[in-house]
């Protein structure tokens, strides 16, 4: 089923795909950022649930342990929103929490496990 197409066409909701693990005729996982009118968003979420699509909103946040971080910058390469960047003058990691969508790609990338998710 073309879920993102239906969200756009039927509900005027934009779906920005952050991460996808899907295969034909199998159960998959899709992390999306939805934007649009709040009433349309609610209707779109209700429609997805009626189609037996599991929906959960993110109330988690990324936490960076400053003591453990070695400022290698590996996490900046996988961050789709550029919430993680290296300061060009100090070469220290900078985290713009307001840009973070908690896709968790940085967690798996960190070689010293300085990045975690706070539930």
C-alpha positions in Angstrom: 0.0 0.0 0.0 1.4 3.4 -0.9 1.1 5.0 2.6 3.0 8.2 2.0 1.0 8.8 -1.2 -2.3 8.3 0.6 -1.2 10.7 3.4 -0.4 13.4 0.9 -3.4 12.9 -1.4 -6.1 12.1 1.0 -5.0 14.2 4.1 -2.7 16.9 2.7 0.0 15.6 5.1 3.7 15.7 4.1 5.6 12.6 5.2 9.4 13.0 5.3 10.9 9.5 5.4 13.7 9.4 7.9 14.4 5.7 7.9 12.8 2.7 6.2 13.1 -1.0 6.7 10.6 -2.5 4.4 10.3 -5.4 2.0 7.5 -6.5 -0.3 4.9 -8.7 1.5 6.6 -8.4 4.8 6.2 -6.4 8.0 8.5 -3.4 8.0 9.3 -0.3 9.9 9.1 3.3 8.7 10.2 6.3 10.7 8.6 9.5 9.3 8.2 13.1 10.2 4.7 14.2 9.5 3.8 17.8 8.9 0.5 19.5 8.1 -2.7 20.9 9.7 -3.2 19.4 13.2 -6.7 18.2 12.3 -5.4 16.6 9.1 -2.6 15.0 11.1 -5.0 13.5 13.6 -7.2 12.2 10.7 -4.2 10.7 8.9 -3.0 9.0 12.1 -6.5 7.6 12.7 -6.6 6.3 9.1 -3.2 4.6 9.5 -4.5 2.9 12.7 -7.7 1.8 10.8 -5.4 0.1 8.2 -3.7 -1.8 11.1 -0.5 0.3 10.7 1.1 0.7 14.1 1.7 4.3 15.0 3.7 5.7 17.8 4.9 9.2 18.4 8.4 10.0 19.6 8.6 11.4 23.1 12.2 10.2 23.4 15.3 12.4 23.2 19.0 11.9 22.3 21.4 12.4 25.2 25.1 12.9 24.6 27.6 12.1 27.4 30.1 14.9 27.2 32.5 13.0 29.4 32.6 10.0 27.0 32.4 11.9 23.7 35.7 12.0 21.8 34.3 14.5 19.2 35.2 12.1 16.3 32.3 13.4 14.2 31.1 10.0 13.0 27.6 10.8 14.2 27.5 13.9 12.1 27.7 11.9 8.9 24.5 9.9 9.6 22.4 12.7 11.1 19.7 13.5 8.4 18.7 16.8 9.9 22.2 18.1 10.8 21.3 18.3 14.4 24.8 17.0 15.1 27.7 19.0 13.6 31.4 19.6 14.3 32.3 23.2 15.2 34.7 24.3 12.4 36.9 26.2 14.8 37.1 24.0 17.9 36.3 20.6 16.2 34.0 19.8 19.1 30.6 18.2 18.6 27.6 20.6 18.7 24.1 19.3 19.2 21.1 21.4 18.1 18.3 19.6 20.1 15.6 21.5 18.2 16.6 19.9 14.9 16.8 16.4 16.3 14.0 14.0 15.2 15.3 11.1 17.3 15.9 8.8 14.4 18.6 7.1 16.5 21.1 6.6 13.7 23.7 8.4 15.7 23.4 6.0 18.6 24.5 3.0 16.6 27.3 5.0 14.9 29.0 6.3 18.1 32.2 4.2 18.6 32.5 5.0 22.3 28.7 4.7 23.1 28.5 8.4 24.2 25.1 8.8 22.6 22.0 7.2 24.0 18.2 7.6 24.0 16.4 8.9 27.0 12.9 7.3 27.3 
